[in-house]
Structures are given as C-alpha cells and as structure tokens.
Amino acid sequence: MKLDPASTHDPVANPANLANPASEDPPITNELPVPTPPHSLWGDARRTFFRNRMGVFGLVVAVLVLLIAITAPWIAPYGYAEQDWNAIRQGPSAAHWMGTDAVGRDLFSRVLMGIRTAVLMGFVVSLATVVIGVLAGSLGPLLGGRVDALVVWIMDGLLNFPAFWLAAFVAVITKPAVATLAQPMYEATGWAMFENTLVFDYLVVFLCLSLVWWAPLGRLVRGQVLTLREQEFILAQRAIGASPWWITTRHLAPNVLGQVIVQVSTGIGTLMLAESALSFLGIGIQPPGASLGNLIYTGMTSWRAEPHLVLMPGLTLSVIILAFVFIGDALSDALNPRVRDR
Amino acid sequence: MSDSEAALLEVRDLCVEFATQRGTVRAIDGLSFDSVAGEITGIVGESGCGKSTTALAIMGLLPEQGRVTRGDLRLQGTNLLALSPPALRGLRGPAMSMVFQDALAALDPTMRVGRQLMEPLTLHLGLSRRAAHERAIELLGRVGIPSPQLRVDSYPHEFSGGMRQRAMIAIALACSPRLLIADEPTTALDVTIQRQILELLLELRDETGAGIVLITHDVGVVAETCDQVIVMYAGREVESGPAEAVLTQPAHPYTRGLLACSLDLAHDRDRPLDAIPGMPPDLLSLPDGCPYEPRCPDAGPACRQMPSMVKVSGLHQAACWRVTESDPAHG
C-alpha cells in the first residue's frame, strides 16, 4: 500500500489539513501502512544475480556442463577409449562431430569425458578446500594461541609458493608413493580399483590440489572471522548468554558464507584449469584417461595438420572457465553488502 | 545506600584494570553501588570515565586485556566473579541482560529480527520454534513496534533507528531478566525517539520490577528517569545518591560542572555554552590526589590528597574535601 500524499494528515505534505483541521477526513488512527514484504538477504542476492546477464550466461553454461559431466558416459556416441582404426585423424563429420585422433578415438566423446574429469576435480577439490579452509580459518582465531600461529604459519608457507607449481611438486612426489602403496593393497583386497592407474591419477591430482588450494580461502575466512568477532553483535550475542559454538555456527558462519561462496565459484574455473595444466604437463590424468588438458597436449603434436584436436578441447575449456568467472563476478556483486543499488 | 531494601545488584569496591602496551590502566577504581529492583540507577560521566567498562564488568564481558583486580560483584547474592564461564552464560539472559548503544551494530545483519529474538528464548527457556515465534511477536508488540506479526520477519536494516533500539530492548527482555543494563541506549537516536525509548524503559521498570542500570553522559536523561545516580570521573565515583538530591544540590564541583554544561532552551538561548576547561586525565598517569583537581575551580591544597566518599546528607555522598570543609554540620 502506498501513501497517497493527498490523503495524508501531514500538514507539510498537505496544507489543506492544516487550514482545516476539522475536515471530514476519517479520524487519525495509529494504523501504519502495511510494510512491504521483507527483503531477505538471499532474495535480494538472487534478484541482483539474475539481473546480471553475464552471470545468467555463466549459470546456464555451468548447469549444462554439470549435466554433461553427470551423463557423459551415456550421451557420448563412442567409448572414450574406443579406437576405430578405419577412422584415424579425421576432421569433424556427421559420424565424429569433433573428428578423431591419431589412434581413431572419437574426440567429441573424449571431450565429454574430459568435462566430466574437470567437473569432478573442480567440485570435489572445491569441497575439500572449503572444508579445510573454513575449519582452519575459523578454528585458528577461535582457539587462538599456538593453534592460530601454526595455522597462519602453514597458510603463509603455502601462499609463498605459486600454488600451481607447488601442486605439481606434490603430485610428482606423491605419485610413486601412491603407486607403491597400491600393489600391496591390491594383493590384500583383490579389488581391481587398486590395479587401475587411472584411479591413482585422479587420487594424486585430487590430493595435490586440495593440499595446496585451501590457503587463500583459509586466509579469507580467518580475516573475516577476526573482523566479525570484534563486531558489537557478537558481544550482544554473548550478552544474552550464547556460547562460542552457538556464535560460530549461527552468527559467524552465515556472515562469512557469502564471501566463501564467491571465492569458491570463481575458484572452480581456476581449479579446472589447474587440473588441465597438470594433465598437459603429464603429471595429471594420463591417456587413455580423458582430461581436457591431456587432450590439448596430445593434440599439440600435430596441430598444423589437425588443428581441431587442439581447438575443440581448448575452446571447451575456455568457455567453461569463463562461465565460472562470470558466475563468481555476478555473485560477488550480489552478495557484497556494500554494493547495494536496489 | 540503604541496607534496608534487599539490593538486586551489589557492587563493592570494584577495580578493573586493562593491560595496555604503555602499562596497566586502572579503568575503574573502587566503585561501589547497589541497584534495587524496580529502580533505575544512573551512571553518568564523560567518555572514558569507566561507565561502559562497569557494564561489561558486571556482565562478565570484559575484553581479553581487562581484568577485575579487586572487589565484589553480587547479583541476588550470587558472587558473579566466582562463577565458571558456562554458569555465567546461564545467567546472561534470564538473570541479567544488556542493551547496547548502537542497535544497528548490535543486531546480526544477516538474520531476521524475529529469529534474533527467538534465540534467547530457545537458548534459555527451551521454547519450541513455534512458541518462540509467538513470544517474539508478543515481545515486539510489547516494546511498541507496530504490526509486530509483519515486522517479525524483517531484517535489521529495514528498521528505523528507534525500532532497532526497541527490538534490541525486546531481545534483552526476552527472558525477563532481573537486571537490565542499558549502555547509552538513547545516544544514537534523535531527540524525539530518545524520549520514547526512555518512556519505554520507565514503563518496563514499573511493569517488570526489574532493576535497571542506565549508563549515559546526558544529565538530562538522568533527571528524567533515574531514581539514584552515580557520577563517575576518571574511573572513580565522585558523587552518588538519590537523583533529585544530586541534581538539585550537587556537592562535587564536577557534578556542578556537568550540570552547567547542559542546556535549558527556555532560559539559556543567548548564553554561551559552558564547558569544563581542560581534559579528563590520562588514566596511565593520574594525579596523586583528587583526579579532578587539575580542572577544578575550587581546588585547594587539601586536594593533593585523595578524598574519600563522605556523606552530604542522607544517602547523598560525594568525594570532595570541600564537602566537609564548607559544611561542617554534615561532616
């Protein structure tokens, strides 16, 4: 309900009321206009997000990518390692939409599986970094003293190296260890899983990225928690008898959540790129396993003759990463309380 | 202060010290007062005189660097200083609670007002979600927020300043505390809203019978609301007693100075505004004698010694050598 200036009793807005106080207007009551439905933080954020075209584009691509990742083995026209010796080094055609590679594998199917790998790594590693980062970032200030000092020391140590090269280093070191561990595991359990080198590839990439990638997030959360802790509403919470655990879960976490979401959504693209780069360098997912990175790498050997072998996975990777960057940007606008023009 | 009425809150010889990089600061030195149920006790003084520290010390919420070094704090006979942190948490809310100066900062920006009101109810009274929600609406209505059933789902930023302060008071009152500490509850509000909030406090005092400790720097607020008043300067109490006696016959020069600084628009329109010359002393290097001596218009040689609280009349006390000198009858 909107206030109509003509019907108000405010003499400033409507001098007629001042001139004739005993007019036939209905008597002044204490009833106030019904407040508009409350804007929730997330409702506001959703509206702002969907007003951002790039963000919506990113979201559409991301949902598509996610669907492809889940259904890749079923929608791919060929098996990702299936070789057809009658169709080697073919350009794009009706039978092979993105052509075939040097050993006759369908590139489209391999790109789909590469997307699956990228999404798996992007999401699983993101989840791991959120768990490690949020725990480290909030427990440090909460427990204080030596725990905090240790956490800061580890984070600073990690942040002092280029994350990607550190991850590559960890991958190179852990791979033989994982491999030597696998043989006795296979003998003990008899599970085929421990004989499949592709599983190690995934495990190692997952491990090295998770171990390195949480540091920026941990620092972000720690900084936020340190700032929030000094806010008066935390003191007010303590004044009504809230315990540290209550305050952390109900008041600190929701206040940090927005920033974490922004950081993670932007980071997913970077993580996918890191996985591809590791695979490109030959320390990530190895053929016949499909990763966009190793597809580009193997395609590079013959890019003059068959540019599509590089172009197709390269373009796919770029579009996916861009999509996540757009999502991150849109979210950071939507969830930043200081940017409010609504 | 009388012993005839059972005091709700007894503060005896309270000393609070802060460890700073430049040394130990004694923020409160030997503060004693009682707060009686159904009465409003005012604590007045300039910024930095220890008013808010007193509030935080009573609540057990002093920052890490602060420590109660001496004295006694008893709430309904319970020694607050001897309680374990969980036991003290159990008292905050149902036994004592606090209203902060800046309600916008004191409310969680990401949580609906209703849910913040429900928190103490579920935390201490174990109410179900539904019951707590009902009670939250009731409380919002009680503190004078119009259409509480609609407002309960609003966020703090959708409230006006006065409404936020009302919501803050509702949260503090949620578990019907016996003692309510209000730390400058009206300072961030404009004058008309100030009056409404003060009237609300008076109403609540009469209705709930809670003891209220009202911290303010505004003598006018004290005059309107308080039953008894404590004037603090540089961490020490300099004058205390029934509000009427202290405000009409101030015995300490500092109280007189404070009163002279307040304005009466009916008479003082053309008079330049008075101010107490000088600055409050640095708590790290207090003078040996009366802390007010460097600024005091009536200071004499006796003031190089620390005065103690002496009776002016009845319950009215002041810490000034002039009280005994000028009025030997009351000595």
Interface residues (C-beta under 8 A of the other chain):
Chain A: N30 L32 V34 P35 P38 H39 S40 L41 Q231 E232 F233 L235 A236 Q237 R238 A239 I240 G241 A242 S243 W246 R250 H251 P254 N255 P337
Chain B: M59 L61 P86 R89 G90 L91 R92 G93 P94 S97 M98 F100 D102 A105 A106 L107 D108 P109 T110 M111 R112 E119 P120 L123 H124 P146 S147 L150 R151 D153 S154 Y155 E158 M168 I171 A172 A174 C175
